[in-house]
Amino acid sequence: MRLNEIRNFDGPPIDGYGPGFFRVGGTVWQGGVFVTPSGVQGWTGFDDTAPLVEAAGDIDVLFIGTGADPEYLPAAFRTALEAVGLGLEPMASPPAARTYNVLLSEGRRVGVALLPV
């Protein structure tokens, strides 16, 4: 699916997604992805908390895209990220990507970690 283009981003927007991939700032990423205003990197899932914890000082809220459907976050994952002061918002990956884009376009300090659909 292609997302509508929004300008005035202070970081890389999520341009689109499909089965097993995300397009971020014009680059296709296979699998999961972690996006903040300062950059993009691959993300392997709920056991991969290190890059999310490192970004805690740069973002105020982190959207967690749980794939095609909304899912509960594992307790250990939630605890590790809340311990460093991150507000977590879990939802399915498509609405997480859209919400990230909207808040990023408003200049908010947001990040999104997305599992593929």
N, C-alpha and C positions, 0 to 999 in steps of 0.2 A: 504494500500500500504506500502511496506517496502522500506525504503531509504537505499542507499548504505552506508556501514560503512566507516567512516573516523576517523582516530586516531589523537592524539595530541590535543584534546579539552582541553580548560581551564575551561570548564563548562559542563553541561549536554547536550548532543546532542539529537535531535529529531530523534528517531529511526524509527518511522512509524506513520501512522494515518489511520483512517477508519471512517465509519459512527458513529459520536457521540463520538469518542475517539482519544487520542494521546498517543503514547508510547514515553516517555522521559527518557533517561538514563536507559532503561530497565523496567521502571514502567509505567503501564497503568493509564491514567487519563481520566475520563469520563467528557464530556463537554468541556468548554473552559479552556485554560491553559495560564499562563504567565511564561516565561522562561528567565532567565538571567544567566550569568556565575556563579552567587552565589547561584542559586537555582530555584525551581519550585513551583508554587502554582496554585490553581484553579483560574479562571477568569470568571466572570459572564457577561461581555460585556461592552458596551460603558458607562453605568452608574457607572461602577466600576473603577474609576480613581485613587483611593488612593494608591494601590500598585505600579502603574505605576509612579505616581508622586514621591513616596518614592525612587524609583530606579534611578531617574534622575541623581544623582551624580555619579552613577556607570556605566552608559551606555551613548553612544554618539548618537546612532540611535536606534529607536524602530520600528520594522516591525509590522504592524497590519494585521493579517490574518482575512479577513472579511467573512470567510466561503467558500462555494463552488465557489462563483463568486466574482469578484471585486466590491466593493461598495464605495460610498462616505462616508467619516467619518462625523458624526454629528458635527455641528459647536461648540457646547459647549465642546465636547470631545476634538476636535482639539485645541481649545483655551486654555483649562486647561493644556494640555501637552506642548504646545508650550510656554506657560508662564513660565515654569520651565526649558526651554532650550532644550527640547527633539526634535530631528529631527524625523519626522514621515514619514513612507513609507507604505501606504496602498496597499494591493494586496490580491488576493485570498489566503486562508490558505495554500494550497499545495506549491505554489512557495515561500510564506513567510517562511515556515519551511525549505525548501531547501536553501534559501538565508541565513537564520540565520546560518545554519550548516556550510556553506562555509565560511562566515565571522568569525564565532567562531573559526573554524579551523585555520584561519589566525591570531588569537590572538586579534581580534578586540573587542571593548567594545560595544557589541550589545545585544539587547533583542528582544523578540517576544511575542506578545499577540495574541493568536489564538482562533477564534471561530470555532466550529466543522463544518465539511463538511457533 
